[in-house]
Amino acid sequence: MVGPASAGPVWYAHGVEVRRRWSCVVALGAAACGRLGFAPGADDEPQPGPTDAAAASGDAAAVAPDAWQCQPDPGWPVARSGRAVAYDAARDELVIHGGADEALLGVAETFTWSWTSGWTLQTPSTAGPAAHASTMTYRAADQRVVLMGGCLDGDCQPRVGTPWLWDGATWQDAGGPADGNYASSVAYDPVADVVTWRGGWDGSSNGHTRDWRDGWLSDVQGAKFIDNQIAYDAVGARMLFFGGYVDSVLQGATRVRATGGSWAVIAPPTEPSARAGVGATSDLARRQIVMFGGTDGAVALDETWIWDGTTWTMQAATPRPSARVHPHLAYDPNREVVLLFGGDDGVGAPLDDLWQWDGMRWTLLGPC
């Protein structure tokens, strides 16, 4: 391959490989590419080909959009249901862990993805739990990824209870008593330096909201939810909770909570319909929450919703990720973009695609 290592797909114009910044400029525009960390330099120009006058000229506008083709990264992880995903800002890489194999048993795989070197299968001295249906977030204060919950076998007996911590090299069981569950959600409050874990299934729907910071701080009981999603609302300096099931009934109310408190239903002017299995994360640069996908109980959804601290707005983004349940969203603060990885197509097939959201549009990063 010519130029620096690809962080995902390699782009071609008329069969000629081009440098990643140049292809990025064609696809997204120079300003967006700058936000992604592609700095101008000697590698901006395409590699010329004998029959490719447009690419050889370096004129991005001369290359028709339908001339672009994408070649897969051979190191891409196998698609698995029940992955857990977070962005490790200190080491500037996406972390995915676990998932289910063909027998629905959890695996202990940990992959990382960086913008400069693509995917790496990690070989830590201590492996994380061999689990699926876990949930993860990044705790900025101690620069570690925190994993909560998950299933250790096909029927989710036993389940992961104690937090696990990833420091970029190995996993550590943080210990401490907790009831194991799965299909829960976790998010980080960067102001209070608190990780909040909500809902899930521990033999029945779980009403716990637990706060953690190097140990359990509080455990507040509430309505028993499963397949819900929480994210940090930077405008209100609080957690926001949306979707899930209570006693097999889909939920659609927006709930908010200050750290240590109880959840309260609010009534924004606009709100998504009831759904479960969404993916959501806080976009701190824009002080928004980005939410995607889920199911309305009948079909998987491909909607993108933005919470601005006051109301929800559905985005008319095209192209966008396909409809899916349990997509994994994580925020990259170094480039101020949201990444979406995988999920399930709603009819049983796991997905392994990686997308980025820049506040206006979705862009596929691979595979293809």
Disulfide bonds with the S-S distance in Angstrom:
Cys24-Cys33 2.03
Cys70-Cys368 1.71
Cys151-Cys156 1.88
